[in-house]
Amino acid sequence: MRLTIIGFLIIFIGMLLIIFGSISQVTPQSTSSAIGGLVLIGPIPIFFGVGPHQALLPLVTLGIIFTIISIIFFILSIYMFRKNIENR
C-alpha cells in the first residue's frame, strides 16, 4: 500500500515539474513552432503534427520504439502463459 502511495506521489510531482517547466520556458523570438503527438493503441502508433518535418522525426522514432517494446511484451506474455499451462 505504501508503494502505491509513493508511486502516485512520484507521478504527481513529475506532472508538476512538467507543468512548471513548460510555464517557465523562455520563448524564442522567431514565430516558428511545431506541435506533434503520438497515440499508441496497442502496438499501432498514430502520429499527428503540425510544423516543420524535423519535429515529426522524434515522434516517429518513439512510435517505432514503443511498437517494438509492446510486441516484445506481447510475445513474452504468450510465452509465459504457455509455460504456465505446461507446468500444471
N, C-alpha and C positions, 0 to 999 in steps of 0.2 A: 504494500500500500504506500509506503514511503517513497519507493522508487517511482511510482506513478505520479505522485505529487511533485517530486523533484523533476521528472520529465516534463510535466506541464509547465513548471516554473521556468525551465530552461527554454522551452519553446516560446513562452510569453516574453521572456527577456530578449530572445533573439528577434522576435517580431518588433519589439520596442526599439531595438537597435537599428533595425532596417528602416523603421519609420523616421526616427531621429536623423539617421544618416541621409535619407532622401530629402528631408526638410532642410537640413543644413548644407546640402550640396551646393557648391558655387556654380551658377550657370554661366557658360561661356558667352562671349559677345556675339558669336555667329548664331544665326537662327536655324541652322541645320540640325534636325533632330530625327531620331528614329525610334519607333516603338515596335515591339515584337512580343510574341508569346509562344508558348509550347503547351499543348494539351496532350496528355498521354492517356489514351483509352486502351487499356490492356497493353498489348505490345505494339499498338499502332500510334505513331506520333502524328499530330496535326499541328502544322506551323502556320502562324499568321504574322504579318508585319507590314509596316509602312515606313518607308525611308530608304536610305542607301542600302545597296545589297550587302555591304560589309556587316551590317547589323544582323542580317539573317544567317550568316555563316555560323556564329556560335550556337544559335538555336538548332540548326541542322545537326551540328556536332553533338549537342546534348541529346537531341532526339535519337540519334543513332546509338549513342552510348546507353541511354535508358532502354531502348528497344533490345539491345544485346543483353543487358542485365536482366530484363524481365523474361526474356526467352530462356536464359540460363536458370533463373529461379523456377520457371515452369517445368523445365526438363528435370531439374533436381527434385522438385516435389513429386513428379510422376515416378522417378526412380526410388525415392524414399517410400512412397506409397506401396509400390510393388514389393520392395524389400520387406516392408512391414507385414504384408499379406503372406509372403513366403515363410516368415518366421512363426506364424500362428499354427 
